[in-house]
Amino acid sequence: MKAVGYNQTGIEAVEAGDYNRALIEFKRSLSLNSGLDNRNGVAINYLNLGRLYLLMDSLDDAKRLFGESIKIGLDINDQFILSEAYASIGRYYYLSGNSKEAIDILEKAAAIDRKEGYATIGSKLNIMGIVYRDDDRLNEAERAFNDALNISKSYKMDEDTADSFRGLGDIFFKKRDYKKARESYESAISIDRRLGIRSKISLDLFSLGTLSLRENDANGALDLFLRAYAVDSGRGDNKRTLKDLDRIIEIYKESGDKNNADAYSLEKERRLRKE
Amino acid sequence: MNMIKTGQKDPRFKNIERKVGIFVFFALAMLLALFFFMGKERGIFVKKYDLFLAADSGSGFIEGIPVKLLGFKIGKVKTMALTSEAKVRVALEIDRKYQKWIRKGSVAMMLKEGFIGDTVIEVTAGPSSGKVIEDKGELPFERTGGIEDFAREIKPVLQEIKGTISFVNNPEGDIRRSIANIEKLTEGLLATKDDLQEVLREAKGALKEATTVIAGLNNIGKKSMPVIDKTALVMDKTIAITSDAEKALKKLPEIIDKVDKVMNDVNRLSDAISNKSHGIKNMLEDTEDVLKDSKEILKGAKESWPIKSMLPPKKELKLIPLDSSGR
C-alpha cells in the first residue's frame, strides 16, 4: 500500500512539474516493490521512472528502464506492461529523431491494445500522429489523430480525446485551415479545462496564441501567451515558461512596448540562470 | 352648529388638511419604497436577456427553475415550447450582467443539486476567446444523469432478477417439478420400507416353524416307532410351512414391483434433473449476466459524479500518462 502511495505522490509531483520530488517518490516505490518481489509493480515503477527521465531529457536512462520493464512484461506475460513499454520506447525514438523506429514500435503497442481491447490505444495513435506531423506527413498524421479521436471518444478517454483534438488543430494549422484549427484547439481546451489538467491547458493556450499570431491578432495572441505563462510558471515548468516568455517578448517588441519587453526579458534571463 | 364652531375653534384641528395630506403622502411613499425594495429583491429592475436551448425531451424542465453559473443563480427558465422538429425549445431569462461569461463554448446542463435534489440548469463559462452569445442566441444543451438515469439503468437488472425468481417459483417450472419428484420418491421409499418390514416378519415366523419341524424330526429319529403316529401331524405342519413359504413367494413380485417403482422414480428424477439441468444452466447463465450487468452498472455509478467523488481513490499503481503533446 505504501508503494502505491509513493507512486501516486510521484505522479502528482510530475503533474505539478516537480520532477526531482517525483524521482524520489518513484524510487521509494520501486524499492518497496522490489523488496516485496512485486514484479508488476516494479515494471510500472520502471515505466514511470523512464517517462520521468524522458521529461527530464535523460533519454538514455529512460530507454534502459523501458528495456527492463519489457523484460519483466515478457517474463510475467503482462500485455498491458508490454504495450505501455513499447509505446514509451516509441516516444523515446520520437524524441531522439528516429521517426521510422518510433512508428514501428508504436504500431506494435497499438496492435496489442487493439487485440486486448485496451482503452489506452488512443494515446499510442496520438503519438503516431505527432511523429507523422513532425515528419510533415500531414495526411497520415490527420488519419492517426482522427482514428485516435474516434477510439478515445468511444472509450470515453477524455484526456486522449483532447490530445487528438490538439493534434488535429496542429494539422489544420499546418494546412492553413485556421478556422478548423481554432475549432479543434477550442475543443481540446474545453476538455482539458473540465479535467483540470494544467499542463495541457497551457499547451492549448499556447497553440491558440500561435494561431492568433498567424491570423495577425497580436493582442489576442499576447493575452493567450500571458495566460499560458501564468499557468506554466505556476506549475514550475521552467522550460515551457521560457517558451511562453519568448513569444511574449517578441510581441511586445513588435508593438514597440519597450518597457514590457525589457521587463519580460529580465524575467527570461532570471529563469535561464535557473536552467 | 355649535359642534362645528367648536371644531373650527379647537387648536388641534388647526391645519388638519395639511396634516392629513402629509400623513397620506408618507404612507404612500413608504408603500412605494416597499414595492421598490421587494421588486429589487426579486430582480424586477435587473436588465435581462433571453437565451434558448433545444432539448430532446421536456422532462425535468419546469418554468421558474433556476439557471446557475458556477453555482450562482443568474436567471431562470422562462418558457418552454414544442418545435415542429419535435424538440423542446426552452427559453432562459438571464441577468444581463452575467452575459460576458456566456460565450461560444458555454454549455447548458441539467443537473440535480445533490443526487436527488432540485433540478437546476447549470451553464458553464465559455472560453474568453469565444464570442459572447447575444440576446436570443442558442446554447448547446446536455442532460446529465440524476437518480432517474440511475433508476433507468438499474431497471433491466431488476427485471432480470425478477425473471430468475419467477423461474424458480413457477409451480410448472423445472425446479418446482424436480422438488415434487423428490418428494414422491421419498414417499415411495417409505412405503417400500414398511413392506420389507412385513415380509421380514413373515419370514421370521416361517423360520420359527421350520425349526420346530426339525426338532420334531429329531424326536422321530430318537423314538423310531412312535413316529408313524405323528406322521400326519408332521405332514400338517409341513403343509403349513409350505403354505407360509408360498405366501412369502407371492409377496416377492409385489416387493420387486415396488422396488421397480422406486427405481422408476429414481430414473424419472435423474431424467428430470438431466432435462432441467439445461434450465438450471440457463438460470446460472442468466444470474451470471445479471451479476455482470450489476457490476457494470456499479462501475458506471462509481465513475459518475457525484458517487465518484464520495469513493476513496483506487489503491493501485498508476502510470504517468504518456506525453502525446510533441517535443
Interface residues (C-beta under 8 A of the other chain):
Chain A: M1 A3 V4 N7 Q8 G10 I11 V14 S29 N33 N40 G41 I44 N45 L47 N48 R51 L52 L54 L55 E84 A87 S88 R91 L95 S123 K124 N126 I127 G129 I130 R133 D134 E159 D160 D163 R166 G167 D170 E186 I189 S190 R193 K200 L203 L208 S212 G220 D223 L224
Chain B: G105 P127 S128 S129 G130 P313 K315 E316 L317 K318 L319 I320 P321 L322 D323 S324 S325 G326 R327
